[in-house]
Amino acid sequence: MSRPLHRGVSGGGRLSANSNDLWNDSQMKDKSEKEDFDRKNASPDQTYLSIRFPFRFLFPDNSPSKHSLIENGFPDPFSPGTLRNRHKFTLQLLKFSLVIIVILALTGSFWWTISIASSSRGQVYHGYRRLQEQLVSDLMDIGKLSLGSTKLKELDYCSPESENYVPCFNVSDNLALGFKDGEEYNRHCGPGSRQSCLVPPPMNYKIPLRWPWGRDLIWVANINITAQEVRSSGSLTKRMMMYDEDQISFRSASPGYDDIEDYSHQIAEMIGLRNESNFVQAGVRSILDIGCGYGNLGAHLFSNQLLTMCIANYEASGSQVQLTLERGLPAMIGSFTSQQLPYPSLSFDMIHCAGCGVDWDQKDGILLIEVDRVLRPGGYFVWTSQLTNSQRFLRKKENQKEWNFVHSFAESLCWDMLSQQDVTVVWKKTSKKKCYSARKSSSGPSLCSKGQDVESPYYRPLQGCIGGTQSRRWIPIEERTKWPARARLSSNELAVHGVNSDDFAEDTLIWDAAVHNYWSLLSPIIFSDHPKRPGDEDPSPPYNMVRNVLDMNAHFGGFNAALLEAGKSLWVMNVIPTSANDYLPLVLDRGFVGVLHDWCEAFPTYPRTYDLVHGKGLLSLEFGEKQRCEMLDIFTEIDRILRPEGWVILRDSAPLVDLARGVTGRLKWDARVVEIENNSEEALLICQKPSVKRQAI
């Protein structure tokens, strides 16, 4: 077996006990010293050739002698010499190469940093913990992109007529399919309800004003409404609005226009409270406003820490829901016609209907049964209608018949009529289940069986039985934790939902930290080229107005809670996907608003609804093990409901985030993948939808 040509003389080398080996080593050492001397006295020509051909040592040298001659008679300048000298030369060469690489890297980094400052939108990044490490990540990212696949074709914009397109709510198509008697206004998501194009903004679309200015002043071009539709609104709404050439102003905060304040004060007195500021102490936090007009009640009550969700039928123009959302207030399309609402039973502390256009006496009172289902024990139903005015409208037999039916049916539901003033009536739902058994036989609807009493229905047909009575969440509003402590939930309250208090506490800590980091990402330095906002000379991040937030996979509602804890003046629509664990009852019990939804279908809202769309684990949920629809379909829907200059934050596994980033390119979004500190398996996808000016045709 051949022995090594060179043995290290340091670092724990082992000596042989054989004296011949020592002698051989001594001879080798003398020979090496002689070769060093000869090399030092080598001719200049040899030195020149050695520098000129520095990589000759990479090739094997089979020459028997250091001084062997080549064919022209000159000594071979590339004789290897000793291995020690060869290794020394190799190390020097490696050091020299390393210096060159470092210089090139620093030069490239400097050039890239300079280019970032002047690059187009989407190329600048700032504010996420470790900027130096991000620079290295960006350089690697550029290399990946240079080797990546060909860019997919961007989606085209839909026709200008689609600027207010809402899938699943096409009245003409529904009529053609045979729907009638109000069914044509319902939600019908069939094949072909989606469009494979991007919904364009209106011709003169403007970015909404920042909250709270945007609550009282909106741009006419952003919504589909005419001056005639404003003038034909209800008297109360009409007195609260002023239509100008390019804007609509709401004068609820102006002196002399205190109708809403008087009205809410009246409701509080009818309940037995001093004024509306005492609603929270009475256990009222979340309100469902049916046919909300343009959100005036919710806008006023928001200052009293009350959260009002507006629902109204789909309207092709003059939409209550679209205008309410444009003001930065919670709203969604919803109908009482034939389907249950996508809310859990026992979800709202108060349900309000002021001229909402619902015929409560129709279909044997089944619409009132749905109100009872979503109303919490001890909650209030407020009905304001001219039908209740005995001096005028009750003189007609038809009106008298309807009023008598509602009055008697409410009693059969175990509602107690608290008060009646002018055109407003307030009922209180019973807090005691024994009331139902104490009713006279065959008096009113029966209680739902266990199979009928679905806690979180998803557009199921309306039920003719009283629901929610078998739920563990049957807790009177007076006995619930008052807001804002309600958002945290006690261990006993969590046990009702089958949630461990430690898991809930851990979820809270995670989201408190995440929100701080998220907010630093929504900065004008990431994506440049933003206009100034009216009403804010030098706004702090996020630069655009973030008021309406959609959480596509809300889980416990931790994102919502963390945003409020951080003092952000916004509201969150918490969505629990139908394919996820149903924590929607927990979310609403925390005092938030939310719905159940299948993300393979369109969301029941108008275009340009939300400023920020968030989803943690949504990609894994919908595309991890079983894919029920295309990723592009969901992202196209996000684009439809996202406002221009709005943001998208998705947190998921790194491979799915990379896949999603490719899809965002087809939507014309600016996108960036951000690594999560101490988590190599997940990544963030931060996107912003550009503001595009539509050209006149």
C-alpha positions in Angstrom: 0.0 0.0 0.0 1.5 3.4 -1.0 2.2 5.8 1.8 1.2 9.5 1.8 3.5 11.8 -0.1 3.3 14.4 2.7 2.6 14.1 6.4 1.5 17.0 8.6 4.0 18.0 11.3 1.5 19.5 13.7 -1.8 18.8 15.2 -1.4 15.4 16.9 0.6 13.5 14.2 1.7 10.0 15.2 5.4 8.9 15.1 6.5 5.3 14.0 8.7 3.2 16.3 10.7 2.0 13.3 14.1 3.8 13.0 14.2 3.3 9.3 11.1 5.5 9.0 12.8 8.2 11.0 15.8 8.0 8.8 13.7 8.2 5.7 12.0 11.2 7.1 15.3 12.9 7.7 16.4 12.2 4.2 13.2 13.7 2.9 13.7 16.8 5.0 17.2 17.3 3.6 16.0 16.8 0.1 13.2 19.3 0.7 15.6 22.0 1.9 17.8 21.5 -1.1 14.9 21.9 -3.4 13.8 25.1 -1.6 17.3 26.5 -2.2 17.3 25.6 -5.9 13.8 27.2 -6.3 15.0 30.4 -4.7 17.8 30.7 -7.2 15.6 29.8 -10.2 16.0 32.0 -13.3 13.8 34.9 -14.0 12.4 33.1 -17.0 11.2 30.3 -14.8 9.5 32.8 -12.4 7.8 34.5 -15.3 6.4 31.3 -16.7 5.2 30.3 -13.2 3.2 33.5 -12.9 2.0 33.2 -16.4 0.6 29.7 -15.9 -0.6 29.7 -12.3 -3.0 26.7 -12.7 -0.6 24.2 -14.0 -0.5 22.6 -10.5 -4.1 21.4 -11.1 -2.8 18.8 -13.6 -0.8 15.7 -12.6 2.9 15.8 -13.2 4.6 12.5 -14.0 8.1 13.9 -14.5 10.8 11.8 -12.8 13.0 14.8 -12.0 12.6 18.4 -11.1 15.2 19.4 -13.7 13.9 17.3 -16.6 14.0 19.0 -20.0 11.2 19.7 -22.5 11.6 19.2 -26.2 13.3 22.6 -26.9 16.0 22.0 -24.4 14.8 24.4 -21.7 14.2 23.2 -18.2 10.5 22.5 -17.5 9.2 25.4 -15.4 6.1 23.5 -14.3 7.8 20.8 -12.3 5.8 20.3 -9.2 8.6 20.6 -6.7 7.6 19.4 -3.3 4.0 18.9 -2.2 4.6 21.4 0.6 5.4 24.2 -1.8 2.5 23.2 -4.0 0.1 23.4 -1.1 1.5 26.7 -0.1 0.9 28.1 -3.5 -2.6 26.7 -3.6 -3.5 28.4 -0.3 -2.1 31.7 -1.6 -4.2 31.4 -4.7 -7.3 30.6 -2.7 -6.8 33.6 -0.5 -6.3 35.8 -3.6 -9.5 34.4 -5.2 -11.4 35.0 -1.9 -10.4 38.6 -1.9 -11.6 39.0 -5.5 -14.9 37.4 -4.7 -15.5 39.7 -1.7 -14.7 42.7 -3.7 -17.1 41.7 -6.4 -19.8 40.9 -3.9 -19.4 44.3 -2.1 -19.5 46.0 -5.5 -22.6 44.1 -6.6 -24.3 44.8 -3.2 -23.5 48.5 -3.5 -24.9 48.6 -7.0 -28.0 46.8 -6.0 -28.6 49.1 -3.0 -28.3 52.1 -5.3 -30.7 50.6 -7.8 -33.3 49.8 -5.1 -33.5 53.5 -4.2 -34.6 54.4 -7.8 -36.3 51.2 -8.9 -39.9 51.0 -9.9 -42.6 50.1 -7.4 -42.4 46.7 -5.9 -38.6 46.7 -5.5 -38.0 48.5 -2.3 -38.1 46.8 1.1 -37.8 48.2 4.5 -38.7 47.6 8.1 -38.5 43.9 8.7 -36.0 43.2 11.5 -32.8 42.3 9.7 -32.1 44.5 6.6 -28.6 43.2 6.1 -29.8 39.6 5.9 -32.6 40.6 3.7 -30.1 42.1 1.2 -28.4 38.8 0.9 -31.8 37.1 0.5 -32.7 39.6 -2.3 -29.4 38.8 -4.1 -30.2 35.1 -3.9 -33.7 35.8 -5.0 -32.5 37.6 -8.1 -30.5 34.6 -9.0 -33.5 32.3 -8.7 -35.6 34.6 -10.8 -33.0 34.7 -13.5 -33.1 30.9 -13.7 -36.9 30.7 -13.3 -39.6 29.7 -15.7 -41.1 32.1 -18.2 -43.5 34.6 -16.7 -47.2 33.6 -17.0 -49.5 35.8 -19.0 -51.3 38.5 -17.0 -55.0 38.4 -16.7 -56.9 41.0 -18.7 -59.4 43.5 -17.2 -63.1 42.7 -17.6 -65.4 45.0 -19.6 -66.2 48.4 -18.0 -69.7 47.2 -17.3 -68.3 44.8 -14.7 -66.9 47.4 -12.4 -69.6 46.6 -9.8 -69.8 42.9 -10.6 -70.9 40.6 -7.7 -70.8 36.9 -8.5 -73.7 34.6 -7.4 -76.1 37.6 -7.4 -77.1 37.9 -11.0 -80.9 38.7 -10.8 -81.5 38.4 -14.6 -79.8 35.0 -14.7 -81.7 33.8 -11.6 -85.0 34.8 -13.2 -84.0 32.9 -16.3 -83.3 29.9 -14.2 -86.9 30.0 -12.8 -86.3 31.7 -9.4 -89.1 34.0 -8.3 -90.9 35.3 -5.2 -87.8 37.0 -4.0 -85.6 34.0 -4.6 -84.0 35.8 -7.6 -82.3 38.2 -5.1 -80.7 35.3 -3.2 -77.2 34.0 -3.5 -76.9 31.3 -6.2 -73.3 30.2 -6.9 -73.4 27.9 -9.8 -70.9 26.9 -12.5 -69.7 29.9 -14.5 -70.5 32.4 -11.7 -66.8 33.5 -11.7 -65.1 35.6 -14.3 -61.5 34.9 -15.5 -60.6 38.5 -15.6 -59.9 41.4 -13.3 -62.8 43.7 -12.3 -61.7 47.2 -13.3 -62.2 50.3 -11.0 -64.7 53.0 -12.0 -63.4 55.7 -14.4 -62.8 58.4 -11.8 -62.1 56.2 -8.8 -60.3 57.9 -5.9 -58.6 56.4 -2.9 -61.0 56.8 0.2 -60.1 59.3 2.8 -58.4 58.0 5.9 -60.6 57.2 8.9 -62.4 58.9 10.5 -62.7 61.5 7.7 -63.8 58.7 5.3 -66.8 57.9 7.6 -68.4 61.2 6.8 -67.2 62.0 3.3 -67.0 59.6 0.3 -66.4 60.0 -3.4 -69.4 59.5 -5.7 -67.3 57.9 -8.4 -66.4 55.0 -6.1 -70.0 53.7 -5.7 -72.8 53.0 -8.0 -75.4 55.5 -6.9 -77.2 58.5 -8.4 -78.5 61.8 -7.0 -82.0 60.6 -7.5 -81.4 57.4 -5.5 -80.0 59.5 -2.6 -83.0 61.9 -2.8 -85.4 59.0 -2.8 -83.9 57.5 0.4 -85.8 57.4 3.6 -86.5 60.7 5.4 -84.0 59.9 8.2 -81.3 58.9 5.7 -82.0 61.9 3.5 -81.6 64.3 6.3 -78.2 62.8 7.1 -76.7 63.1 3.6 -75.7 65.8 1.3 -75.0 65.0 -2.4 -72.5 67.1 -4.2 -71.0 66.9 -7.7 -68.2 64.5 -6.7 -68.8 63.6 -3.1 -71.4 62.6 -0.5 -71.1 64.0 3.0 -72.8 62.6 6.1 -73.6 65.3 8.6 -74.1 63.1 11.7 -71.3 64.9 13.5 -72.4 68.4 12.5 -74.4 70.7 14.8 -78.1 70.7 14.2 -78.1 67.2 12.7 -78.5 65.0 15.7 -81.3 62.7 14.5 -79.3 59.6 14.9 -78.1 60.6 18.3 -81.7 61.3 19.4 -82.8 58.0 17.9 -80.2 55.9 19.6 -80.8 57.7 22.9 -84.5 56.8 22.5 -83.7 53.1 22.1 -81.5 53.2 25.2 -84.3 54.7 27.2 -86.8 52.2 26.0 -84.4 49.4 27.2 -84.2 51.1 30.6 -80.8 52.8 30.1 -79.8 56.4 30.7 -78.4 56.8 27.2 -76.5 54.9 24.4 -73.2 55.0 26.2 -74.7 52.5 28.7 -75.3 49.8 26.1 -72.0 48.1 26.9 -72.8 47.9 30.6 -76.2 46.3 29.7 -74.3 43.5 27.8 -74.7 44.9 24.3 -71.6 44.8 22.1 -72.5 43.4 18.7 -75.6 44.5 16.7 -77.0 43.2 13.4 -78.6 46.0 11.4 -81.0 44.6 8.8 -81.5 47.0 5.9 -79.2 49.5 7.5 -79.8 52.4 5.1 -76.3 53.8 4.7 -74.8 52.7 8.0 -75.7 55.9 10.0 -76.6 54.0 13.2 -73.4 51.9 13.1 -71.3 55.0 12.4 -72.7 56.8 15.5 -72.6 53.8 17.8 -69.0 53.0 16.9 -67.8 55.8 19.1 -69.5 53.9 22.0 -67.5 50.7 21.4 -70.5 49.0 19.7 -69.9 47.0 16.6 -72.8 47.1 14.1 -72.9 44.6 11.2 -75.1 45.8 8.3 -76.8 43.3 6.0 -79.1 44.1 3.1 -80.2 42.5 -0.1 -78.2 42.7 -3.3 -78.9 45.9 -5.2 -77.5 46.6 -8.6 -77.3 50.3 -7.8 -77.8 52.5 -4.8 -76.6 49.7 -2.7 -76.8 50.1 1.1 -74.0 47.5 1.6 -71.6 49.1 -0.9 -72.0 52.6 0.5 -71.7 51.4 4.1 -68.5 49.6 3.3 -67.2 52.7 1.5 -67.6 54.6 4.7 -65.4 52.0 6.5 -68.2 50.3 8.4 -69.0 46.5 8.6 -71.5 45.3 6.0 -72.2 42.3 3.8 -74.9 41.2 1.4 -77.5 39.0 3.2 -81.1 38.1 2.7 -83.9 36.8 4.9 -85.9 35.5 1.9 -85.5 31.7 2.1 -82.0 30.8 3.6 -80.5 31.0 7.0 -77.7 33.6 7.4 -74.1 32.2 7.6 -73.9 33.2 11.3 -74.0 30.9 14.3 -77.0 30.7 16.6 -76.9 33.1 19.6 -74.5 35.5 17.9 -75.8 39.1 18.3 -76.8 41.1 21.4 -79.2 43.3 19.4 -81.0 43.1 16.1 -82.2 46.3 14.5 -84.7 46.9 11.7 -85.7 50.5 10.8 -87.7 50.6 7.6 -85.8 47.5 6.5 -88.4 46.4 4.0 -88.9 42.9 5.5 -92.4 41.6 5.7 -92.2 39.9 9.0 -95.7 38.4 8.8 -94.9 36.4 5.6 -94.2 32.7 5.5 -95.9 32.0 8.8 -93.4 34.1 10.8 -90.3 32.0 9.7 -88.3 35.2 9.2 -88.9 36.2 12.9 -87.7 32.7 13.8 -84.4 33.3 12.0 -84.1 36.6 14.0 -84.6 34.6 17.2 -82.0 32.0 16.2 -79.2 34.6 15.8 -80.2 36.7 18.9 -78.6 35.9 22.2 -80.7 35.1 25.3 -81.7 38.4 26.8 -81.0 40.2 23.6 -83.1 43.0 22.0 -85.1 43.2 18.8 -85.7 46.8 17.7 -88.3 47.4 15.0 -89.0 50.9 13.7 -91.8 51.0 11.2 -94.7 53.2 10.3 -96.9 50.1 10.8 -96.5 50.5 14.5 -98.0 54.0 14.5 -101.6 53.4 15.7 -102.7 56.9 14.9 -102.1 56.8 11.2 -101.1 53.5 9.5 -103.0 51.1 11.7 -106.3 52.5 10.5 -105.8 50.3 7.4 -106.9 46.7 7.9 -103.8 45.3 6.1 -101.5 47.2 8.4 -103.5 46.3 11.4 -103.3 42.6 10.4 -99.6 42.6 10.0 -99.0 44.4 13.3 -101.3 42.0 15.2 -99.4 39.0 13.7 -95.9 40.3 14.6 -97.1 41.2 18.1 -98.6 37.8 18.9 -95.9 35.8 17.2 -93.2 37.6 19.2 -95.0 36.6 22.3 -95.0 33.0 21.2 -91.3 33.2 20.8 -91.0 34.1 24.4 -90.1 37.8 23.6 -91.2 40.4 26.1 -92.3 43.7 24.6 -90.5 46.3 26.7 -91.7 49.6 25.2 -93.4 51.3 22.3 -92.7 54.9 21.4 -94.0 56.6 18.3 -93.0 54.2 15.5 -90.4 52.1 17.4 -91.0 48.9 19.4 -88.4 47.0 21.5 -88.7 43.4 22.4 -86.4 41.4 24.8 -85.7 37.7 24.1 -86.1 35.4 27.1 -83.1 34.4 29.1 -84.8 31.3 30.5 -85.4 28.1 28.5 -88.3 27.1 30.8 -90.4 29.8 29.1 -90.8 27.6 26.0 -92.2 24.7 28.0 -94.6 27.1 29.9 -96.3 28.2 26.7 -99.8 27.0 26.0 -100.0 23.9 23.9 -99.8 24.5 20.1 -98.8 28.1 20.8 -96.1 29.2 18.5 -93.3 27.2 16.8 -91.7 24.1 18.4 -88.1 23.7 19.5 -85.7 22.3 17.0 -84.5 18.7 17.4 -80.8 18.0 17.8 -80.5 17.2 14.1 -82.3 20.4 13.0 -80.4 22.7 15.5 -77.2 23.3 13.5 -75.1 25.8 15.4 -73.3 27.3 12.3 -75.5 26.8 9.2 -74.2 27.7 5.8 -77.1 29.0 3.7 -79.4 26.2 4.8 -83.1 26.6 4.1 -85.0 28.6 6.8 -86.2 26.4 9.7 -89.7 26.6 11.2 -88.5 25.7 14.7 -86.7 27.6 17.4 -83.0 27.0 17.3 -80.1 27.5 19.7 -81.9 26.1 22.8 -79.6 23.0 22.9 -76.4 25.0 22.7 -73.9 25.2 25.6 -73.6 28.9 24.6 -77.1 29.7 26.0 -75.9 32.4 28.3 -77.9 35.7 28.9 -76.1 38.8 27.7 -76.3 40.2 31.3 -74.2 37.3 32.5 -71.5 37.6 29.8 -68.2 39.4 30.4 -68.6 43.0 29.4 -66.6 44.5 26.6 -63.6 45.0 26.2 -62.8 42.2 28.7 -65.1 39.9 26.6 -62.4 39.7 23.9 -60.1 37.7 26.1 -62.6 35.1 27.3 -62.2 33.3 30.7 -61.2 29.6 31.1 -64.8 28.7 31.7 -65.9 30.5 28.6 -63.2 28.8 26.6 -64.3 25.4 28.0 -67.7 25.9 26.4 -66.0 25.9 23.0 -63.7 23.0 23.9 -60.6 25.2 23.7 -57.7 24.9 26.2 -56.8 28.1 28.0 -53.1 27.5 27.4 -53.6 27.1 23.6 -55.6 30.3 23.6 -53.0 32.2 25.6 -50.2 31.0 23.2 -52.3 32.1 20.2 -52.7 35.5 21.8 -48.9 35.9 22.3 -48.2 34.8 18.8 -50.6 37.3 17.2 -49.5 40.2 19.4 -45.9 39.8 18.1 -47.1 39.1 14.5 -49.2 42.3 14.3 -46.2 44.4 15.3 -44.1 42.9 12.5 -47.0 43.0 9.9 -47.6 46.7 10.5 -43.9 47.5 9.9 -44.2 45.8 6.5 -47.1 48.0 5.4 -44.7 50.9 4.7 -44.4 53.3 1.8 -40.7 52.3 1.5 -41.7 48.8 0.4 -43.7 49.9 -2.7 -43.0 53.5 -3.8 -45.0 55.9 -5.9 -47.9 56.7 -3.6 -49.9 59.9 -3.7 -50.5 61.9 -0.6 -53.7 61.2 1.3 -56.3 64.0 1.9 -56.6 64.8 5.6 -53.1 63.6 6.5 -50.0 65.6 5.7 -47.4 63.0 6.7 -49.2 59.7 7.5 -47.4 57.0 9.4 -47.3 53.4 8.1 -49.4 52.0 6.7 -49.4 54.8 4.2 -52.7 53.9 2.7 -55.9 53.9 4.6 -56.5 50.5 6.4 -59.9 50.4 7.9 -61.8 47.4 6.5 -59.8 44.2 7.2 -60.7 40.7 6.0 -59.2 37.6 7.8 -59.8 34.7 5.4 -58.9 32.0 8.0 -59.7 33.6 11.4 -59.2 30.5 13.7 -59.7 32.0 17.2 -59.9 35.6 15.9 -56.4 36.3 17.3 -55.5 38.6 14.5 -58.6 40.7 15.2 -57.8 40.8 18.9 -54.2 41.8 18.4 -55.1 44.6 16.1 -57.4 46.1 18.7 -54.9 45.6 21.4 -52.4 47.5 19.3 -54.8 50.4 19.2 -55.6 50.2 15.4 -58.9 52.0 14.5 -60.3 49.3 12.2 -62.7 46.4 12.1 -62.2 42.8 10.9 -64.5 40.5 9.0 -63.5 37.2 10.6 -64.1 34.3 8.1 -64.1 30.7 9.1 -63.7 28.5 5.9 -66.2 25.7 5.7 -63.2 23.3 5.3 -61.7 24.4 8.7 -62.5 23.8 12.3 -65.6 25.8 13.2 -64.5 28.4 15.7 -66.9 31.0 14.5 -69.1 30.8 17.6 -66.0 31.5 19.7 -65.1 34.5 17.5 -68.5 36.1 17.9 -68.6 35.4 21.6 -65.4 37.5 21.8 -67.4 40.5 20.6 -66.2 40.3 17.0 -68.1 39.9 13.7 -67.6 37.1 11.2 -69.2 34.5 8.9 -68.8 31.0 7.6 -67.7 30.9 4.0 -66.5 28.5 1.3 -63.5 30.2 -0.5 -64.2 28.2 -3.6 -67.2 30.5 -4.0 -67.4 34.2 -4.3 -67.7 36.3 -1.1 -71.0 38.1 -0.7 -69.8 41.7 -1.1 -69.2 44.3 -3.7 -65.9 45.1 -5.5 -63.2 47.2 -3.8 -64.5 46.4 -0.3 -61.4 45.7 1.9 -58.2 47.6 2.5 -56.3 44.6 3.9 -56.8 40.9 3.2 -55.1 38.4 5.6 -54.8 34.7 5.7 -52.7 32.4 7.8 -52.7 28.8 6.8 -55.3 29.4 4.1 -53.2 28.0 1.3 -52.4 24.8 3.2 -56.1 24.5 4.1 -57.3 24.8 0.5 -54.4 23.4 -1.5 -52.4 21.2 0.9 -53.9 17.7 0.9 -57.0 18.1 -1.2 -57.5 20.9 -3.8 -61.2 21.7 -4.4 -60.7 24.7 -6.7 -57.9 26.5 -8.5 -55.6 28.9 -6.6 -56.0 31.5 -9.4 -59.8 31.5 -8.8 -59.3 32.4 -5.1 -56.7 35.1 -5.9 -59.0 36.6 -8.6 -61.7 36.9 -6.0 -59.3 38.5 -3.6 -58.4 41.0 -6.3 -62.1 41.8 -6.9 -62.9 42.7 -3.2 -59.5 44.4 -2.6 -59.3 48.2 -3.0 -56.7 49.7 -5.3 -53.5 50.2 -3.2 -54.9 47.6 -0.8 -52.7 45.0 0.9 -52.6 41.2 1.1 -50.7 39.3 3.8 -50.5 35.5 3.5 -48.6 33.3 5.9 -48.1 29.7 5.0 -45.6 27.0 4.1 -42.6 28.3 2.1 -43.4 26.1 -1.0 -47.0 27.2 -1.2 -46.0 30.8 -0.7 -43.6 30.5 -3.6 -46.3 29.0 -5.7 -48.8 31.8 -4.7 -46.2 34.4 -5.6 -46.2 33.2 -9.2 -50.0 33.5 -9.3 -49.9 37.1 -8.0 -47.8 38.1 -11.1 -50.8 37.3 -13.2 -52.9 39.8 -11.2 -50.5 42.6 -11.7 -49.8 42.8 -8.0 -46.5 43.9 -6.5 -45.4 41.0 -4.3 -42.5 40.1 -2.0 -41.7 37.0 -0.1 -40.4 37.6 3.4 -38.7 35.0 5.5 -39.9 34.5 9.1 -37.3 34.7 11.8 -36.6 31.4 13.5 -39.0 29.6 11.2 -37.5 28.1 8.0 -40.7 26.2 7.1 -43.0 29.2 6.8 -42.9 32.5 4.9 -44.9 35.6 4.4 -46.3 36.8 1.1 -46.8 40.6 1.1 -48.6 42.0 -1.9 -50.1 45.3 -2.9 -52.7 45.9 -5.6 -51.8 48.8 -7.8 -54.0 51.8 -8.4 -54.8 51.8 -12.2 -56.4 54.6 -14.0 -59.0 53.4 -16.5 -58.7 54.9 -19.9 -61.8 56.4 -21.5 -63.0 54.4 -24.5 
